[in-house]
């Protein structure tokens, strides 16, 4: 396949799914990592897609991004945050993970922790635990209506969550500010996430630095409700100062 043909095929994949990973394109086209990155650079220079860490996404969408689109953003930061968050979990505890790519990354670490009970409203997160084939873990998937970011939301999800109690909730968020708190662009997802917050004894928010200053339409919780926020080294000092003032503890991974 000639480079222009391959680039056109890559562009079509991005438009169909909203985002692609470099490693997936390497496998799909049987070329090197460097070749794919050059293709993405060419397409980005032509204004046809946006390069992100580890892949590429569509440009200029104002809708809620899909799971794949978000999964290739700030990938290394999410991995560092997930490692730090996983260190908080002890065997035998009950944890909840809201839908999101950071919590999905965290799930890969928690899949190795013995005797966990896991509550989630994310099919993708439930699949991570299922693939681990551990017989000592219990996974509760809430059910509900699926959103573009693969969260299960709505009355079915809320009703299921309100019957449960967990030790800690790891809450994925779209944005966080002093005024609006922790937010999401999906109002039904906010309602479901609020139910998760109420079910948890402890609220931990793993959120990379790009979430600071972003405001979704619906507030899940105020900053002061979080016992801990785990972010990365890219978080600017004013944001660190504001979070340290309002949340129980700020951890930089």
C-alpha positions in Angstrom: 0.0 0.0 0.0 1.3 3.4 -1.0 1.7 6.1 1.7 -1.3 8.2 0.4 -3.5 5.2 0.3 -2.5 4.2 3.9 -3.1 7.8 5.1 -6.5 7.9 3.6 -7.4 4.6 5.2 -6.1 5.9 8.6 -8.2 9.0 8.2 -11.3 6.9 7.5 -10.6 4.9 10.7 -10.3 8.1 12.7 -13.6 9.4 11.3 -15.4 6.2 12.0 -14.3 5.6 15.5 -13.3 9.1 16.7 -9.7 8.1 17.6 -7.0 5.6 16.9 -3.9 4.3 18.7 -0.5 4.1 17.0 0.0 0.5 18.1 -3.4 -0.5 16.6 -2.4 1.1 13.3 1.0 -0.6 13.3 -0.8 -4.0 13.6 -3.5 -3.1 11.0 -1.1 -2.0 8.3 1.9 -4.1 9.0 4.3 -1.1 9.0 6.7 0.4 11.6 5.8 2.7 14.5 7.8 5.4 12.9 5.9 5.1 9.6 2.6 5.4 11.3 3.7 8.5 13.3 4.9 10.1 10.0 1.5 9.4 8.5 -0.2 11.0 11.4 2.1 14.0 11.3 1.3 14.4 7.6 -2.5 14.2 8.2 -2.2 16.6 11.2 -0.3 19.2 9.1 -3.1 19.1 6.6 -5.6 19.8 9.3 -7.4 16.5 8.8 -6.9 15.0 12.4 -5.4 15.9 15.7 -2.3 14.2 17.0 -2.4 13.2 20.6 -0.1 11.1 22.8 -0.1 7.6 21.5 -2.5 8.2 18.6 -4.8 10.6 16.9 -8.4 11.9 17.2 -10.9 13.8 15.1 -10.8 17.6 15.1 -13.3 20.0 16.4 -16.1 17.8 17.8 -18.2 19.6 20.4 -20.0 16.4 21.4 -19.0 14.2 24.4 -15.9 12.3 23.2 -16.2 8.5 22.9 -14.1 6.2 25.0 -11.5 5.5 22.3 -11.0 9.2 21.6 -10.3 9.9 25.3 -8.2 6.8 25.8 -5.4 8.1 23.7 -5.2 11.4 25.5 -2.6 11.9 28.3 -1.9 8.2 28.3 1.3 8.3 30.3 -0.2 10.6 32.9 -3.2 8.3 33.3 -0.9 5.3 33.9 1.1 7.2 36.6 -2.1 8.3 38.3 -3.5 4.7 38.1 -0.4 3.2 39.7 -0.7 5.7 42.6 -4.4 5.1 43.0 -4.0 1.3 43.0 -1.7 1.6 46.0 -4.6 2.8 48.1 -6.6 -0.4 47.7 -6.1 -3.4 50.0 -7.3 -7.0 49.4 -10.8 -7.7 50.5 -12.2 -4.2 50.2 -15.2 -3.0 48.2 -14.4 -0.4 45.6 -16.4 1.4 43.0 -15.1 2.7 39.7 -17.1 5.1 37.6 -16.8 5.0 33.9 -13.8 6.7 32.3 -10.5 6.1 30.7 -8.4 6.9 33.8 -10.5 4.5 35.9 -10.3 2.0 33.1 -6.5 2.2 33.3 -6.8 1.8 37.1 -8.9 -1.3 36.7 -5.9 -3.0 35.0 -3.9 -2.6 38.2 -6.8 -3.6 40.5 -7.4 -6.8 38.6 -4.5 -8.3 40.4 -5.7 -7.4 43.9 -7.2 -10.4 45.8 -10.7 -10.7 47.1 -12.0 -7.3 45.8 -15.7 -6.5 45.3 -15.9 -4.1 42.4 -19.0 -2.0 41.6 -18.9 -0.2 38.2 -21.2 1.4 35.6 -18.7 0.7 32.8 -18.9 -2.4 30.6 -15.2 -1.8 29.6 -14.1 -1.8 33.2 -16.1 -4.9 34.0 -14.4 -6.6 31.0 -11.0 -5.9 32.4 -11.8 -7.8 35.6 -13.5 -10.6 33.7 -10.4 -11.1 31.6 -8.3 -11.5 34.8 -10.2 -14.8 35.5 -9.9 -14.3 39.2 -12.4 -16.4 41.2 -11.9 -14.4 44.4 -13.3 -11.2 43.0 -16.9 -10.1 42.7 -17.8 -7.6 40.0 -21.2 -5.8 40.0 -22.1 -4.1 36.8 -25.0 -1.7 37.3 -26.8 -1.9 34.0 -28.4 1.1 32.4 -28.4 3.2 29.2 -25.0 3.4 27.5 -23.5 6.9 26.8 -20.9 7.8 24.1 -18.1 7.4 26.7 -19.4 3.9 27.5 -20.9 4.8 30.9 -24.1 3.0 31.9 -26.5 5.6 33.3 -30.1 6.3 34.0 -32.8 5.0 36.5 -31.7 1.4 36.3 -28.1 2.3 37.1 -29.1 4.6 39.9 -31.5 2.1 41.5 -28.8 -0.6 41.5 -26.2 1.7 43.1 -28.5 3.0 45.8 -28.7 -0.6 47.2 -24.9 -0.8 47.7 -22.2 0.5 50.0 -18.5 0.6 49.1 -15.3 1.6 50.9 -14.0 3.9 48.2 -15.1 5.3 44.9 -12.6 6.2 42.2 -14.5 8.9 40.3 -13.6 9.7 36.7 -14.4 13.3 35.8 -14.6 15.5 32.7 -13.4 18.7 34.4 -12.8 20.3 37.8 -12.9 23.9 39.0 -13.4 25.7 42.3 -16.7 27.1 41.2 -18.3 24.1 39.5 -16.5 21.3 41.3 -16.2 18.0 39.5 -18.2 17.9 36.3 -19.4 15.9 33.3 -20.9 16.8 29.9 -23.6 14.2 30.4 -26.5 15.1 32.8 -27.6 11.5 33.2 -24.1 10.4 33.9 -23.9 13.1 36.6 -26.9 11.6 38.3 -25.5 8.1 38.3 -22.1 9.4 39.5 -23.8 11.3 42.3 -25.4 8.0 43.4 -21.9 6.4 43.4 -20.6 9.3 45.6 -23.4 8.7 48.1 -22.7 4.9 48.2 -19.0 5.4 49.1 -17.3 6.1 52.4 -14.4 7.7 50.7 -14.1 9.6 47.4 -10.9 9.6 45.4 -10.7 11.5 42.1 -8.0 10.4 39.7 -7.7 13.3 37.2 -4.9 14.4 34.9 -3.9 18.1 34.7 -6.0 18.8 31.6 -9.1 18.4 33.6 -8.4 21.5 35.6 -10.3 24.5 34.3 -12.6 22.4 32.2 -16.3 22.7 33.0 -19.0 20.1 32.0 -22.6 21.0 32.0 -23.5 19.1 35.1 -21.8 19.0 38.5 -21.2 15.6 40.2 -19.7 16.8 43.4 -18.0 19.9 44.9 -14.2 19.8 45.4 -14.7 19.7 49.2 -16.4 16.3 48.9 -13.2 14.6 47.7 -11.0 13.0 50.3 -8.2 12.8 47.7 -7.4 14.1 44.2 -4.6 12.3 42.3 -3.2 14.3 39.4 0.1 14.5 37.5 3.2 16.7 37.4 1.7 18.8 34.6 -0.8 20.4 37.1 0.0 24.1 37.3 0.9 25.6 40.7 -2.3 27.8 41.0 -4.4 24.6 40.4 -2.4 22.8 43.0 -2.9 25.6 45.5 -6.7 25.7 44.9 -7.1 21.9 45.1 -4.9 21.7 48.3 -7.2 24.3 49.8 -10.5 22.5 49.0 -9.9 18.8 48.9 -8.8 16.5 51.7 -5.5 15.6 50.1 -3.8 16.4 46.8 -1.4 13.8 45.5 0.9 14.3 42.5 1.8 11.1 40.7 
